[in-house]
Amino acid sequence: MAKHRVWLLLVLCNLFWAGNYVFGKYVIAEMTPLWITFSRWLLASLLLLPTAFWLEKPELKIVRKSWPALTAMAVLGIIGYNLVLYSALAYTSATNAALVSALNPGVIVLFSVFLLGEKISGIQTSGVLVSLIGALVILTQGRLSQVLYTEYNQGDLLMLAAVVIWTLYSIVGKRLTAVPPITATAVSALIATLLMVPFALAQGIDTQKIGPLAVTGILYMVIFPSLFSYVFWNMSVRAIGASQAGIFLNLIPFFTAIISGVLGEKITTAQIGGGLLVFTGVYLTTGMLDRRLTREKRQGVIRS
């Protein structure tokens, strides 16, 4: 897959995830984290499974052999990450949650180095730092000193756990090459749904408390963050690696600011400037790195 197409997929999946933060904060007021996660992925499985078989025509024998990795993806990326994320939104603001999630690219790079043996260059390191600064500028309205005085609550600590969980999910997805990406997402979603059934039934749900906003939020989560974002993410991680894909996660705060503007909130100069820094970091980590690799290939340094 061409690099520019991978970047487009990563931009879109993070745009959809930004909406997940916004809707998640509203939906959590009417549904528990377990039922948000369960209903979201139950419906998403119904869309993902036929999509996978139609587009990828996977070999079921290979899928069955990969069940340990697919189960790990289900537990980490579907159940674990979403439960922790929605639990965090019950205690902290979407802004604080996005601020903590801005640590994700750096954590993915570090885990990729130690667990996958991926190499990072000075350009990649600079890109991570620039993007992180951009995310912090957006979330603190240009007052970076606030980060030092932020009193992190239970929700912020839960988001730290979510960062680690998503990192592990991304690394497992990178190692799972036998199963096509859409199929991997669909099967892991199905496994996760089946695992959550007894817990969801035991907890129960009061349907009278679920209003139109919660229904709209769940439908958005099913179509965009669940279907498109997870498929786009898994395709991109396999194409360019977990560390390079991870830098795009810093686009979430930028898109969160855009969504807030559409909903009537004023877009500030700090948000615009921070967004430019995020894009600059993405460019440093991907564009300049690609040119270096291309140059090395031409010089015979790397085998094509």
PLY file of the C-alpha trace (Angstrom):
ply
format ascii 1.0
element vertex 304
property float x
property float y
property float z
element edge 303
property int vertex1
property int vertex2
end_header
0.00 0.00 0.00
1.32 3.45 -0.92
2.48 5.58 2.01
0.14 8.47 1.26
-2.84 6.09 1.39
-1.68 4.73 4.73
-1.42 8.27 6.09
-4.93 9.07 4.86
-6.29 5.98 6.64
-4.53 7.01 9.85
-5.87 10.56 9.65
-9.42 9.28 9.16
-9.28 6.68 11.93
-8.06 9.28 14.42
-10.76 11.72 13.30
-13.36 9.07 14.07
-11.71 8.26 17.42
-11.85 11.94 18.37
-15.61 11.75 17.95
-15.61 8.70 20.20
-14.24 10.84 23.05
-16.97 13.42 22.56
-19.85 10.96 22.32
-18.40 8.73 25.03
-18.60 11.52 27.58
-22.34 11.88 26.93
-23.22 8.20 26.58
-21.49 7.24 29.84
-24.13 9.31 31.66
-26.84 6.87 30.51
-25.05 3.51 30.14
-22.34 1.63 32.03
-18.89 1.14 30.46
-19.61 -2.58 30.09
-22.87 -2.06 28.22
-21.41 0.67 26.02
-18.59 -1.66 25.04
-20.83 -4.72 24.66
-23.59 -3.08 22.60
-21.06 -1.21 20.46
-19.10 -4.30 19.50
-22.10 -6.59 19.19
-23.48 -4.35 16.47
-20.04 -3.73 14.99
-19.45 -7.47 14.63
-22.57 -7.74 12.48
-21.01 -5.22 10.08
-17.38 -6.34 10.29
-17.86 -10.07 9.67
-19.64 -9.83 6.29
-17.31 -7.00 5.26
-14.28 -9.17 6.01
-15.58 -12.21 4.10
-16.66 -10.08 1.17
-13.46 -8.07 0.77
-10.74 -10.44 2.00
-12.18 -13.95 1.63
-10.03 -15.27 4.50
-9.00 -18.90 4.88
-10.83 -20.21 7.93
-8.07 -22.70 8.65
-5.55 -19.89 9.11
-8.01 -17.91 11.22
-8.51 -20.90 13.54
-4.77 -21.36 13.94
-4.42 -17.70 14.93
-7.01 -17.82 17.69
-4.54 -17.09 20.54
-3.42 -13.80 18.97
-6.98 -12.90 17.97
-8.16 -13.57 21.51
-5.37 -11.36 22.85
-6.50 -8.59 20.49
-10.08 -9.06 21.70
-9.14 -8.86 25.37
-6.75 -5.93 24.93
-8.09 -3.71 22.14
-11.82 -4.47 22.26
-12.64 -5.24 25.89
-9.77 -3.83 27.91
-9.14 -0.55 26.15
-12.80 0.39 25.74
-13.83 -0.54 29.28
-10.97 1.47 30.73
-11.57 4.42 28.38
-15.29 4.72 29.16
-14.63 4.18 32.87
-12.12 7.03 32.73
-14.66 9.35 31.07
-16.97 8.80 34.06
-14.39 10.49 36.30
-12.49 12.91 34.09
-13.19 15.25 31.22
-12.73 14.33 27.59
-9.97 16.95 27.49
-8.00 15.32 30.31
-8.52 11.91 28.74
-7.19 13.16 25.41
-4.26 14.79 27.18
-3.20 11.51 28.75
-3.77 9.64 25.49
-1.25 11.97 23.84
1.38 9.87 25.60
0.43 6.90 23.40
2.80 7.50 20.46
5.85 7.71 22.70
4.82 4.62 24.62
4.24 2.68 21.38
7.69 3.67 20.12
9.33 2.56 23.36
7.47 -0.76 23.49
8.20 -1.36 19.79
11.90 -0.87 20.40
12.06 -3.26 23.36
9.50 -5.88 22.25
9.76 -5.81 18.45
13.31 -4.61 17.99
12.21 -1.69 15.80
14.79 1.05 15.31
14.02 4.72 15.79
15.98 7.62 14.38
16.61 11.09 15.69
14.00 12.37 13.25
11.38 10.01 14.67
12.23 11.08 18.20
11.92 14.74 17.21
8.58 14.06 15.53
7.21 12.41 18.66
8.29 15.35 20.82
6.95 18.01 18.45
3.59 16.24 18.12
3.33 15.81 21.87
4.04 19.51 22.42
1.37 20.34 19.85
-1.17 18.15 21.64
-0.33 19.81 24.95
-0.67 23.29 23.42
-4.18 22.40 22.20
-5.32 20.89 25.48
-3.89 23.60 27.74
-4.96 26.51 25.51
-1.33 27.50 25.06
-0.54 27.48 28.79
1.85 24.55 29.01
2.69 25.30 32.63
-0.77 23.98 33.59
0.42 20.46 32.89
2.71 20.63 35.91
-0.12 21.66 38.22
-2.85 19.36 36.94
-4.33 17.27 39.73
-4.87 13.90 38.13
-7.86 12.01 39.38
-8.98 8.40 39.06
-9.99 8.95 35.46
-6.55 10.25 34.51
-4.91 7.21 36.07
-7.30 4.92 34.20
-6.30 6.64 30.95
-2.66 5.82 31.70
-3.69 2.17 31.87
-5.61 2.58 28.59
-2.43 3.91 26.93
-0.51 0.78 27.92
-3.36 -1.51 26.85
-3.62 0.11 23.40
0.14 -0.14 22.96
0.07 -3.88 23.62
-2.89 -4.28 21.26
-1.00 -2.48 18.49
2.05 -4.68 18.96
-0.02 -7.87 18.82
-1.68 -6.57 15.65
1.70 -5.93 14.10
2.84 -9.50 14.78
-0.38 -11.06 13.43
0.38 -11.16 9.71
-1.34 -14.41 8.70
-4.89 -13.07 9.10
-6.01 -10.13 6.89
-6.59 -6.89 8.88
-10.36 -6.59 8.45
-10.80 -10.26 9.31
-8.60 -9.87 12.37
-10.70 -6.94 13.57
-13.98 -8.75 12.87
-13.00 -12.01 14.56
-11.49 -10.29 17.59
-14.68 -8.21 17.91
-16.79 -11.38 17.79
-14.61 -13.08 20.40
-14.80 -10.02 22.63
-18.59 -9.89 22.32
-18.95 -13.55 23.27
-16.66 -13.09 26.25
-18.72 -10.13 27.48
-22.14 -11.82 27.17
-22.28 -13.40 30.66
-21.01 -10.24 32.34
-23.47 -8.02 30.45
-26.39 -10.30 31.33
-25.34 -10.44 34.97
-25.11 -6.65 35.20
-28.34 -5.97 33.33
-29.45 -2.67 31.85
-32.29 -0.22 32.46
-33.53 0.62 28.96
-35.78 3.40 30.30
-32.69 5.47 31.13
-31.35 5.29 27.57
-32.29 8.38 25.59
-31.90 9.44 21.95
-28.44 10.90 22.59
-27.11 7.58 23.89
-28.61 5.72 20.92
-27.06 8.19 18.49
-23.73 7.90 20.28
-23.74 4.10 20.10
-24.60 4.14 16.40
-21.74 6.55 15.75
-19.37 4.34 17.74
-20.45 1.27 15.78
-20.02 2.75 12.31
-17.01 5.03 12.64
-14.70 4.29 15.61
-15.49 0.55 15.56
-15.81 -0.36 11.90
-13.66 2.16 10.07
-11.10 3.18 12.70
-10.12 -0.32 13.81
-9.86 -1.60 10.23
-7.86 1.43 9.12
-5.58 1.18 12.16
-4.77 -2.50 11.69
-4.11 -2.02 7.98
-1.80 0.90 8.70
0.14 -0.79 11.51
0.95 -3.69 9.23
2.01 -1.36 6.44
4.32 1.03 8.31
4.79 -0.40 11.82
3.40 0.41 15.25
5.85 3.19 16.06
5.20 5.23 12.90
1.44 4.70 13.05
1.42 5.69 16.71
2.52 9.25 16.01
-0.81 9.88 14.26
-2.61 9.36 17.57
-1.60 12.92 18.44
-4.11 14.06 15.83
-6.93 13.12 18.22
-6.64 16.32 20.32
-6.53 18.41 17.16
-9.67 16.81 15.75
-11.34 17.07 19.14
-10.88 20.85 18.91
-12.38 20.86 15.41
-15.42 18.85 16.53
-15.87 21.22 19.47
-15.85 24.13 17.03
-18.55 22.50 14.92
-20.63 22.09 18.09
-20.39 25.81 18.73
-17.22 26.21 20.79
-14.72 28.83 19.70
-11.52 27.59 18.06
-8.60 29.40 19.69
-5.24 30.45 18.35
-3.60 27.93 20.66
-5.65 25.13 19.13
-4.71 26.17 15.61
-1.04 26.51 16.51
-1.05 23.21 18.37
-2.65 21.50 15.39
0.09 22.79 13.12
2.70 21.42 15.52
0.98 18.02 15.50
1.04 17.89 11.70
4.66 19.00 11.72
5.51 16.14 14.05
3.72 13.67 11.81
5.68 14.98 8.82
9.00 14.70 10.64
8.27 11.15 11.72
6.99 9.86 8.38
7.89 12.03 5.42
11.52 12.73 6.25
12.05 9.17 7.43
10.66 7.79 4.18
13.03 9.95 2.17
15.98 8.68 4.20
14.95 5.05 3.68
14.46 5.65 -0.05
17.90 7.20 -0.29
19.47 4.27 1.55
17.76 1.80 -0.78
19.11 3.62 -3.80
22.58 3.47 -2.28
22.24 -0.23 -1.66
22.20 0.10 2.12
18.86 -1.68 2.52
17.68 -4.74 0.63
14.42 -4.09 -1.15
0 1
1 2
2 3
3 4
4 5
5 6
6 7
7 8
8 9
9 10
10 11
11 12
12 13
13 14
14 15
15 16
16 17
17 18
18 19
19 20
20 21
21 22
22 23
23 24
24 25
25 26
26 27
27 28
28 29
29 30
30 31
31 32
32 33
33 34
34 35
35 36
36 37
37 38
38 39
39 40
40 41
41 42
42 43
43 44
44 45
45 46
46 47
47 48
48 49
49 50
50 51
51 52
52 53
53 54
54 55
55 56
56 57
57 58
58 59
59 60
60 61
61 62
62 63
63 64
64 65
65 66
66 67
67 68
68 69
69 70
70 71
71 72
72 73
73 74
74 75
75 76
76 77
77 78
78 79
79 80
80 81
81 82
82 83
83 84
84 85
85 86
86 87
87 88
88 89
89 90
90 91
91 92
92 93
93 94
94 95
95 96
96 97
97 98
98 99
99 100
100 101
101 102
102 103
103 104
104 105
105 106
106 107
107 108
108 109
109 110
110 111
111 112
112 113
113 114
114 115
115 116
116 117
117 118
118 119
119 120
120 121
121 122
122 123
123 124
124 125
125 126
126 127
127 128
128 129
129 130
130 131
131 132
132 133
133 134
134 135
135 136
136 137
137 138
138 139
139 140
140 141
141 142
142 143
143 144
144 145
145 146
146 147
147 148
148 149
149 150
150 151
151 152
152 153
153 154
154 155
155 156
156 157
157 158
158 159
159 160
160 161
161 162
162 163
163 164
164 165
165 166
166 167
167 168
168 169
169 170
170 171
171 172
172 173
173 174
174 175
175 176
176 177
177 178
178 179
179 180
180 181
181 182
182 183
183 184
184 185
185 186
186 187
187 188
188 189
189 190
190 191
191 192
192 193
193 194
194 195
195 196
196 197
197 198
198 199
199 200
200 201
201 202
202 203
203 204
204 205
205 206
206 207
207 208
208 209
209 210
210 211
211 212
212 213
213 214
214 215
215 216
216 217
217 218
218 219
219 220
220 221
221 222
222 223
223 224
224 225
225 226
226 227
227 228
228 229
229 230
230 231
231 232
232 233
233 234
234 235
235 236
236 237
237 238
238 239
239 240
240 241
241 242
242 243
243 244
244 245
245 246
246 247
247 248
248 249
249 250
250 251
251 252
252 253
253 254
254 255
255 256
256 257
257 258
258 259
259 260
260 261
261 262
262 263
263 264
264 265
265 266
266 267
267 268
268 269
269 270
270 271
271 272
272 273
273 274
274 275
275 276
276 277
277 278
278 279
279 280
280 281
281 282
282 283
283 284
284 285
285 286
286 287
287 288
288 289
289 290
290 291
291 292
292 293
293 294
294 295
295 296
296 297
297 298
298 299
299 300
300 301
301 302
302 303
